[in-house]
Amino acid sequence: MIQLTIMKITGYGPWTLTLGSDREHELQMLQASLYQKIQKLFSEKNGLVFQNRSDEFFAITNGITLDEHIDIQKELGKLFEVKVSMTIGFGDTPFDANISAYNGKRNEKFLNKEFNIYGSVNGKEEQNVAIMHIDVDSLTAKRKMLSPYETSSLMFKLYSKMSDFFLDKKSLAFFMGGDNFMVVSNSQHKIHAHEFIDQIKNEMNLILNCGIGINNTGRGAAKLATKSLDTIREIRDSGKEKPEVYELK
C-alpha cells in the first residue's frame, strides 16, 4: 500500500501575469526554491519528493499524518507568496494512489479546508514502499561520441520509454537528472525491472543497472535502492560479473 501526496501551486497562471513579461528567471528561481523546501520538509519526516512538473510535485508519504501535512503547509505559507494545494491518496499500487489523490481533489474531498488539503490518509506505517534506482551503465563512453545536448536527448528518449512501460505496470517513473531515474514500483518490481532492462537493451542498445529498495517509508526505500545500485557498481568495478538487478530490504 502506497500513500502519495500530490502538491500543486494554486492560482499560478494569474499570479505569474502580475510579474510582467520579464518574469521567466524569477519563475525558475521560485520553482527551484519551492522544490528545495518541500523536499527538505518531507524528507525530515522520512518522505521523498519527486518533481512531476516544475509547478507540481509527488511525495511518497507513507506514515506521514494529516497533522504533519498541516505543519508543512504552515511552514510553506511563511516562506512563499504562492499557495500550494495538497492531495493525499493511497492504493495498492503507486498509480492507484495517484488516482485516489486525483479523485480527492476533483471531488473536493477536504481533509482540511483552511490549509487546502484534500483526499484520504492511509495512516498505516507497516505498509512497504518499493523504489527502483536505475542508471545507464558506462554512459561516459557514449559521452565521448555525443555532445551534451545529444546526451540529454538520449536520456529523455529513455525516460519516455520508461514512463510508458512502468505506467502500464501501474508504477510511476521520475527522471532524477544525469542518467539517474527512480521508479515507485508495484509488488512485481523485480520481474518488471528485468523486462524493462531487456527492452532497452534491444531497442536502444543501452545497458541499465537497477537497484531496488524496500522499506516502510519513501526515504528509507530510496536509500536502500541507491545502496543496491552502489553495490552493483562495486561488483562491476571489482572485475566480477555484475547483476543487472540488486535488491535490499
ROVEX-778469 format. One record per residue (C-alpha): x, y, z. Coordinates in pm, 1 decimal. Layout:
% residues N
+----------+----------+----------+
:       xx :       yy :       zz :
+----------+----------+----------+
:        X :        Y :        Z :
...
+----------+----------+----------+
This chain:
% residues 249
+----------+----------+----------+
:       xx :       yy :       zz :
+----------+----------+----------+
:      0.0 :      0.0 :      0.0 :
:    140.0 :    335.7 :   -107.7 :
:     44.0 :    675.9 :     30.5 :
:    108.1 :    956.0 :   -216.4 :
:     71.5 :   1332.2 :   -178.8 :
:     38.3 :   1548.4 :   -489.8 :
:    125.2 :   1916.0 :   -444.6 :
:     46.9 :   2187.0 :   -695.3 :
:     92.4 :   2563.4 :   -695.5 :
:   -256.8 :   2716.2 :   -692.9 :
:   -357.0 :   3020.1 :   -898.3 :
:    -17.0 :   3007.8 :  -1064.0 :
:   -113.2 :   3132.8 :  -1410.3 :
:   -287.1 :   3453.9 :  -1297.7 :
:    -13.1 :   3519.7 :  -1040.5 :
:    265.1 :   3494.7 :  -1299.6 :
:     96.9 :   3764.6 :  -1508.3 :
:    138.2 :   4010.6 :  -1221.2 :
:    516.1 :   3985.0 :  -1265.6 :
:    514.9 :   4130.7 :  -1616.8 :
:    687.9 :   3987.0 :  -1922.9 :
:   1039.9 :   3981.7 :  -1778.0 :
:    948.1 :   3702.3 :  -1537.0 :
:   1089.2 :   3370.8 :  -1654.6 :
:   1407.7 :   3389.7 :  -1447.8 :
:   1201.0 :   3470.6 :  -1137.7 :
:    966.0 :   3177.5 :  -1200.7 :
:   1255.6 :   2935.8 :  -1240.6 :
:   1410.1 :   3054.3 :   -914.3 :
:   1075.3 :   3028.4 :   -733.9 :
:   1013.1 :   2674.2 :   -857.4 :
:   1364.0 :   2564.9 :   -758.7 :
:   1331.7 :   2722.6 :   -412.9 :
:    988.7 :   2568.3 :   -357.8 :
:   1110.7 :   2222.4 :   -456.8 :
:   1412.8 :   2255.0 :   -228.0 :
:   1195.8 :   2347.7 :     69.8 :
:    926.9 :   2085.8 :      3.7 :
:   1192.4 :   1815.9 :    -32.8 :
:   1355.9 :   1923.3 :    294.5 :
:   1031.0 :   1931.7 :    491.9 :
:    908.7 :   1591.9 :    371.6 :
:   1248.0 :   1420.1 :    393.2 :
:   1269.0 :   1527.5 :    758.2 :
:    956.9 :   1313.1 :    808.0 :
:   1107.6 :   1023.8 :    605.5 :
:    914.5 :   1108.5 :    290.0 :
:   1059.1 :   1163.0 :    -56.7 :
:    952.5 :   1420.6 :   -315.6 :
:    971.1 :   1393.9 :   -694.6 :
:    920.2 :   1674.4 :   -945.5 :
:    633.1 :   1580.4 :  -1174.9 :
:    627.9 :   1918.2 :  -1344.2 :
:    802.2 :   2226.8 :  -1215.1 :
:    477.7 :   2353.5 :  -1060.8 :
:    370.5 :   2009.2 :   -936.1 :
:    534.2 :   1759.7 :   -700.6 :
:    468.6 :   1399.0 :   -599.4 :
:    569.4 :   1287.9 :   -248.5 :
:    580.7 :    934.2 :   -111.4 :
:    426.7 :    992.2 :    230.9 :
:    377.9 :    651.8 :    393.6 :
:    347.4 :    705.2 :    769.1 :
:    310.3 :   1084.6 :    741.0 :
:     -7.0 :   1202.2 :    916.4 :
:   -254.9 :   1474.5 :    827.5 :
:   -124.1 :   1687.1 :   1115.4 :
:    227.5 :   1660.2 :    973.8 :
:     98.5 :   1770.6 :    632.3 :
:    -62.3 :   2070.8 :    803.6 :
:    268.3 :   2155.1 :    973.7 :
:    439.1 :   2153.6 :    633.5 :
:    169.6 :   2378.1 :    486.4 :
:    215.0 :   2624.0 :    772.8 :
:    589.0 :   2638.7 :    707.0 :
:    542.5 :   2688.2 :    331.9 :
:    289.1 :   2963.7 :    399.5 :
:    550.9 :   3157.8 :    596.0 :
:    809.8 :   3134.4 :    318.8 :
:    630.6 :   3176.3 :    -13.9 :
:    384.1 :   3420.9 :   -162.8 :
:    226.1 :   3147.8 :   -376.7 :
:     -1.3 :   2885.3 :   -221.1 :
:     24.9 :   2509.3 :   -261.7 :
:   -259.7 :   2257.6 :   -254.7 :
:   -200.5 :   1906.4 :   -120.3 :
:   -398.5 :   1599.4 :   -220.2 :
:   -333.6 :   1274.0 :    -35.1 :
:   -425.6 :    934.9 :   -178.0 :
:   -337.8 :    572.1 :   -122.8 :
:   -371.7 :    244.3 :   -308.8 :
:   -228.2 :   -100.0 :   -368.8 :
:    -10.2 :     39.5 :   -648.7 :
:    155.1 :    379.4 :   -698.5 :
:    -75.8 :    453.1 :   -991.8 :
:   -383.0 :    367.2 :   -784.0 :
:   -258.0 :    604.5 :   -512.9 :
:   -220.7 :    871.9 :   -782.1 :
:   -581.8 :    813.5 :   -894.9 :
:   -702.5 :    820.9 :   -533.0 :
:   -533.5 :   1157.3 :   -481.2 :
:   -663.1 :   1290.7 :   -813.9 :
:  -1021.6 :   1192.4 :   -728.5 :
:   -993.4 :   1350.7 :   -384.0 :
:   -911.9 :   1687.6 :   -541.4 :
:  -1161.0 :   1653.9 :   -825.7 :
:  -1443.4 :   1566.5 :   -585.0 :
:  -1336.0 :   1838.1 :   -338.6 :
:  -1298.3 :   1588.7 :    -54.7 :
:  -1139.2 :   1816.8 :    202.7 :
:   -924.2 :   1682.5 :    482.9 :
:   -850.3 :   2037.5 :    596.5 :
:  -1008.0 :   2330.0 :    412.9 :
:   -804.8 :   2600.7 :    587.9 :
:   -476.8 :   2456.3 :    460.8 :
:   -608.0 :   2338.9 :    122.9 :
:   -556.8 :   1965.1 :    184.2 :
:   -775.3 :   1708.2 :      6.0 :
:   -806.8 :   1331.1 :    -17.3 :
:   -765.4 :   1040.7 :    225.5 :
:   -489.0 :    941.2 :    467.5 :
:   -385.2 :    576.9 :    493.4 :
:   -232.7 :    600.2 :    841.0 :
:    -73.5 :    253.4 :    828.1 :
:    301.9 :    271.8 :    878.9 :
:    360.8 :   -100.2 :    825.8 :
:    295.2 :    -84.4 :    451.2 :
:    611.4 :   -111.6 :    240.6 :
:    730.2 :    104.3 :    -47.4 :
:    935.9 :    -37.4 :   -335.3 :
:   1162.0 :    205.1 :   -523.6 :
:   1394.1 :    132.0 :   -814.5 :
:   1704.5 :    343.1 :   -875.8 :
:   1808.6 :    299.5 :  -1238.1 :
:   2112.3 :    433.9 :  -1420.6 :
:   2289.3 :    377.3 :  -1752.1 :
:   2596.6 :    156.7 :  -1737.7 :
:   2915.0 :    316.3 :  -1879.2 :
:   2744.0 :    630.7 :  -2008.7 :
:   3084.9 :    802.1 :  -2001.8 :
:   3185.7 :    611.4 :  -2315.3 :
:   2878.5 :    739.0 :  -2501.3 :
:   2950.1 :   1096.5 :  -2389.0 :
:   3274.5 :   1081.2 :  -2584.8 :
:   3070.6 :   1041.5 :  -2904.3 :
:   2774.1 :   1265.1 :  -2819.6 :
:   2754.8 :   1635.1 :  -2738.4 :
:   2598.0 :   1733.9 :  -2403.9 :
:   2266.4 :   1816.9 :  -2569.0 :
:   2261.0 :   1490.1 :  -2764.5 :
:   2328.0 :   1303.3 :  -2440.3 :
:   2033.8 :   1480.9 :  -2276.9 :
:   1813.4 :   1395.4 :  -2574.3 :
:   1910.1 :   1029.5 :  -2536.6 :
:   1815.1 :   1038.7 :  -2167.0 :
:   1478.1 :   1196.4 :  -2246.6 :
:   1408.3 :    921.9 :  -2501.7 :
:   1494.5 :    664.0 :  -2237.7 :
:   1271.0 :    837.4 :  -1985.0 :
:    980.3 :    842.7 :  -2231.1 :
:   1007.9 :    467.3 :  -2281.7 :
:   1047.7 :    413.9 :  -1907.5 :
:    742.1 :    622.7 :  -1822.9 :
:    524.3 :    436.1 :  -2075.0 :
:    649.5 :     92.7 :  -1968.7 :
:    603.3 :    141.8 :  -1596.2 :
:    275.3 :    331.3 :  -1627.3 :
:    139.5 :     18.5 :  -1795.7 :
:    252.9 :   -170.9 :  -1482.1 :
:     79.7 :     85.5 :  -1254.7 :
:    414.4 :    224.1 :  -1141.0 :
:    545.4 :    582.3 :  -1156.7 :
:    882.4 :    676.0 :  -1309.6 :
:   1072.7 :   1000.1 :  -1245.6 :
:   1385.5 :   1149.2 :  -1407.0 :
:   1631.4 :   1248.2 :  -1134.7 :
:   1891.5 :   1420.3 :  -1352.4 :
:   2207.2 :   1299.8 :  -1524.0 :
:   2148.3 :    935.1 :  -1613.9 :
:   1951.9 :    858.7 :  -1297.2 :
:   1588.3 :    758.9 :  -1270.3 :
:   1366.1 :    638.3 :   -988.0 :
:   1054.9 :    424.8 :  -1019.3 :
:    798.2 :    391.7 :   -742.9 :
:    700.4 :     34.7 :   -818.7 :
:    430.5 :   -220.4 :   -751.3 :
:    489.5 :   -560.9 :   -592.9 :
:    626.1 :   -714.3 :   -915.5 :
:    926.8 :   -480.9 :   -914.1 :
:   1197.6 :   -738.3 :   -983.0 :
:   1016.5 :   -900.8 :  -1276.8 :
:    935.8 :   -565.6 :  -1434.3 :
:   1291.5 :   -437.7 :  -1384.5 :
:   1433.9 :   -730.9 :  -1581.2 :
:   1170.4 :   -688.2 :  -1854.7 :
:   1248.2 :   -319.1 :  -1897.2 :
:   1625.2 :   -372.3 :  -1895.3 :
:   1587.8 :   -630.2 :  -2174.2 :
:   1360.6 :   -398.4 :  -2373.4 :
:   1604.7 :   -105.8 :  -2359.3 :
:   1897.4 :   -330.7 :  -2443.3 :
:   1717.3 :   -439.1 :  -2761.0 :
:   1561.5 :   -105.9 :  -2860.8 :
:   1829.0 :    147.6 :  -2761.7 :
:   2145.7 :    -59.9 :  -2720.7 :
:   2183.0 :     72.0 :  -2365.3 :
:   2277.5 :   -133.6 :  -2061.3 :
:   2091.8 :    -38.5 :  -1744.8 :
:   2161.9 :   -106.5 :  -1379.3 :
:   1872.9 :   -127.4 :  -1133.4 :
:   1895.9 :   -112.1 :   -756.0 :
:   1576.2 :   -188.4 :   -564.5 :
:   1497.7 :    -79.1 :   -209.7 :
:   1202.6 :   -188.3 :      2.4 :
:   1113.6 :     -6.7 :    323.3 :
:    813.0 :    129.4 :    509.0 :
:    899.4 :    491.3 :    416.7 :
:    981.0 :    665.3 :     90.0 :
:   1315.4 :    796.0 :    209.7 :
:   1411.9 :    457.4 :    351.6 :
:   1323.0 :    278.2 :     27.9 :
:   1521.8 :    529.3 :   -179.7 :
:   1823.7 :    488.9 :     49.0 :
:   1819.9 :    110.5 :      4.7 :
:   1763.8 :    143.2 :   -371.7 :
:   2069.9 :    366.7 :   -401.8 :
:   2272.5 :    132.8 :   -180.8 :
:   2167.8 :   -155.0 :   -408.5 :
:   2277.9 :     41.6 :   -715.2 :
:   2610.4 :    123.2 :   -548.9 :
:   2655.2 :   -249.0 :   -479.7 :
:   2609.7 :   -328.8 :   -849.5 :
:   2880.1 :    -74.0 :   -935.1 :
:   3113.7 :   -215.7 :   -670.5 :
:   3070.9 :   -568.0 :   -807.8 :
:   3134.0 :   -440.4 :  -1161.9 :
:   3442.7 :   -244.7 :  -1059.9 :
:   3585.3 :   -547.6 :   -878.1 :
:   3603.5 :   -730.2 :  -1210.2 :
:   3325.3 :   -975.9 :  -1129.7 :
:   3017.0 :  -1025.0 :  -1344.0 :
:   2766.9 :   -768.6 :  -1221.3 :
:   2398.5 :   -839.1 :  -1166.6 :
:   2158.1 :   -622.1 :  -1365.9 :
:   1923.0 :   -600.5 :  -1067.0 :
:   2006.5 :   -598.4 :   -695.4 :
:   1757.5 :   -569.6 :   -409.8 :
:   1783.3 :   -472.9 :    -42.6 :
:   1513.8 :   -471.8 :    225.4 :
+----------+----------+----------+
